[in-house]
Amino acid sequence: MRPAAGPGRGLTPGALAGLQSSAGNAAVVGLLAGPVAVQRAVMDDRTWQSLSKHAVTGRSAALKAVDAALTAYHGAASTEGTTDEELHDRLSTLAETLVVWRQEKQQYTGGPPESGRADAAERLASEVEEERRALTLRLREGVPAGEEPGTDYQNLAVYQAGAMLSEAGAFTGASADERRQVVATMQQTVTKEADVRIAMMRAKITEAHRQFRAQGAGADTVGLFTAPEWYFKRPGTAFSRADKDHIVNEMLKLSAASPGMLIVPGSIVWGESSAAGTVLRNGAVAVMNGRIIHETTKRNESADVSGYHPSPEEAARNKRADRGLGARLKTNFERAGEAATDSSTFTMGNLTVSLEICLDHDKKRALEDWKNRGGPRPHLQILVSAGSRLGKAVVRNQGVGTSNDALDLSSREREGVGALRQVHVIGERRPDTRMIGPHELEQHTPYRARPAAPAEGAAPAEGDAPAPVPQDQVTEQRRLEDHADLQTLFMGIYRLPG
């Protein structure tokens, strides 16, 4: 991967989000066209075969899959009527086959090559990356930007998608079962991890918005959907910048189809090359009504680079292992975080919101950003994490704080307990941040939304939406937690402070 360069590169994610929110997707695409304006066609089959030829070793099954994907892409590109979506899909398949080949060679993100064909593969991957970015930005123009956020929000309807993930980004427990079911339904020659996770997220957002509509919420109620940190962290090889742009595009489409709901789909871990080596980033995007409302970049590394460098055990087995790779990735991550100028705090209509990722919250980033920004405290604080707890509250009195954590608690607590989702209505006292112990957990009754009343004489339907909540009623719980099943989404409606 190569760093982009162009007129839009100097803008922060927050500035780009502000431009997109006010001027629409086409304005951002036009500005970002600079990084991909110097395009180079993806090499043809003959060039690839020549560059990747090896005098000793034959072509493995993984390398032959790259050959086939490259041929399929050029076949589609030379066919009249092929759409940008179809070309992007072909390129994504080609990119994924290169990832599979690289992982087969145990070539870590940013690590030294483990194959004599590494240079050829890197050149092909770079060309594919440029073409994918160009297509992704063109496709973003077609996402309809709906209405801007309202200016009279008084209530917040919270929906949180639970998920359990390892530090390497792999789904665990019930979340792993869910992923396997989704993969089984997708007809892919190679498993494209970004698309698998997008499909998982699509089902959750679609259901959350169905429930939101069933609540009968008016214009004074805004929906909030969150997922945990690392929801988009690919094990083994980090997503690329083109992958990240593709994920954001799909979230924009989902938000356009889910009006009135602010969507924070966890975080995205992605990487790109630089003069200092590979730079990994972990960022969160907030989208609503087909608009990017805000983006923030995590500053403090906390296992974000895990899985992208040899473990001590692997280093002991392999004398060629790059033992310093993990330290370099961590250093580059934190340098990029320090250089990021985006704020964790942003304005959405009449609301001020803070959005933090895991360790940034423990380091009081939102508090610092609020002090630098000045003015009243935020109405809403959103935390997506994998091990942190909502404790450094920055919201005003009676403000709402939400936390969605990916840490798998099932092994340390009772069977069936997984990720932790929390909603706090902040009073004069800040929330207790102690880890929930086994005794407290046993006493806890997982939240269950009330099922809709069935029609007279009809049996209740499984999975019915919660019953409509009148506008003068809000959830009474001051502190609501759900450790149990990952299917429950609705976490209550809360009155927002003035």
Buried (B, 14 or more C-beta within 10 A) or exposed (E): BBEBEBEBEEBBBBBBBBBBBEEBBBBBBBBBBBBBEEEEEBBEEEBBBEBBEEEEEEBBEBBEBBBBBBBBBBEBBEEEEEEBEBBBBBBBBBBBBBBBBBBBBBBBBBBEEBBEBBEBBBBBBBBBBBBBBBBBBBBBBEBEBBEBBBEEBBBBBBBBBBBBBBBBBBBBBBBBEBBEEBBEEEEEEBEBBBBBBBBBBBEBBEBBBEBBBBBEBEEEBBBBBBBBBBBBBBBBBBBBBBBBBBBBBBBBBBBBBBBBBBBBBBBBBBBBBBEEBBBBBBBBBBBBBBBBBBBBBBBBBBBBBBBBBBEEEEBEEEEEBBBEBBEBBBBBBBEBBEEBEBBBBBBBBBBBBBBBBBBBBBBBBBBBBBEEBEEEBBBBBBBBBBBBBBBBBBBBEBBBBBBBBBBBBBEEBEEEBBBBBBBBBBEEEEBEEEEBEEEEBEEBEEBEBEBBEEEEEEEEEEEBBBEBBEBEEBBEBEBBBBBBEBEBBBBBBBBBBE
